[in-house]
């Protein structure tokens, strides 16, 4: 039984200057691999806040039908990105109204966040 496709929206660690992105890149890869372990198809939409994040998110949301959209902690937890977080939630409501919205704790538990809503 197919559980439905998931879109993961988060910050692109490679496009954020001033730090080593490799640990986060590796954690995202491990998190994405967990979707495969559960037989769930998942797409990534990684954005940089100073670029056209809204446009990239709308494009991703309208590319396919999603059962769940997971919003990553980088967008959700960093107070200067509060406005972006609000936009993400409202873009999901507008462009994927049938999708559940979930939140992860780390890149590695993203599949767990989605599975709470897919079962």
C-alpha positions in Angstrom: 0.0 0.0 0.0 1.5 3.3 -1.1 1.6 5.9 1.7 1.8 9.0 -0.5 4.6 11.2 -1.7 6.3 13.6 0.7 7.9 17.0 0.0 10.7 18.1 2.4 11.2 21.9 2.5 14.3 23.2 4.2 17.3 25.4 4.1 20.1 24.4 1.7 23.1 24.1 3.9 25.5 24.5 0.9 24.1 27.9 0.1 24.4 29.3 3.6 27.8 31.1 4.0 30.2 31.0 6.9 30.1 27.4 8.1 30.8 23.8 7.1 27.7 22.4 5.4 29.0 18.8 5.2 27.5 17.4 8.5 24.1 18.7 7.6 24.4 17.5 4.0 25.2 14.0 5.3 22.3 14.1 7.8 19.9 15.1 5.1 21.1 12.2 3.0 20.6 9.8 5.9 17.1 11.2 6.5 16.2 10.8 2.8 17.4 7.2 2.9 15.0 6.5 5.7 12.1 7.3 3.4 13.3 4.6 1.0 13.4 2.1 3.9 9.7 2.8 4.5 8.8 2.7 0.8 7.9 6.4 0.7 8.8 8.6 -2.2 10.2 11.9 -1.0 11.3 15.0 -2.8 13.6 17.8 -1.4 13.1 21.5 -1.9 16.2 23.1 -0.3 16.2 26.9 -0.4 18.4 29.9 0.5 16.4 32.6 2.3 18.1 35.5 0.4 17.2 34.0 -3.0 13.7 33.3 -4.4 12.8 30.8 -1.7 9.0 31.4 -2.2 9.2 30.8 -6.0 11.2 27.6 -5.5 8.7 26.4 -2.9 5.7 27.1 -5.1 7.3 25.3 -8.0 8.0 22.3 -5.9 4.5 22.2 -4.3 2.9 22.4 -7.8 5.1 19.8 -9.5 3.4 16.8 -7.9 0.6 15.9 -5.5 1.9 15.5 -2.0 0.3 13.7 0.9 2.6 15.4 3.4 5.0 18.4 3.5 7.7 18.4 6.1 9.1 21.8 7.1 12.6 21.6 8.4 13.9 23.0 11.6 16.3 25.4 9.9 13.4 27.4 8.6 11.2 26.8 11.7 13.6 27.4 14.6 15.7 30.3 13.5 13.8 33.4 14.7 15.1 35.7 11.9 13.3 33.3 9.4 9.9 33.6 11.1 8.4 35.4 8.1 9.8 32.7 5.8 8.3 30.0 8.0 4.9 31.7 7.9 5.1 31.9 4.1 6.0 28.2 3.8 3.0 27.2 5.9 0.7 29.4 3.9 2.1 28.3 0.6 1.5 24.7 1.6 -2.1 25.6 2.5 -2.6 27.4 -0.8 -0.8 25.1 -3.3 -1.2 21.7 -1.6 -4.3 22.0 0.5 -4.8 18.3 0.8 -1.3 17.7 2.2 -0.6 17.3 5.9 2.1 19.5 7.4 4.7 18.0 9.6 7.8 19.2 11.4 11.0 17.3 12.0 13.5 17.7 14.9 16.6 16.9 12.8 17.3 16.0 9.2 17.5 12.4 10.2 14.0 12.1 11.7 12.2 13.7 8.7 10.7 10.4 7.7 9.4 9.8 11.2 7.7 13.3 11.1 6.0 12.4 7.7 5.0 8.9 8.8 3.0 10.3 11.7 0.7 11.8 9.1 0.9 9.1 6.4 -0.4 6.2 8.4 
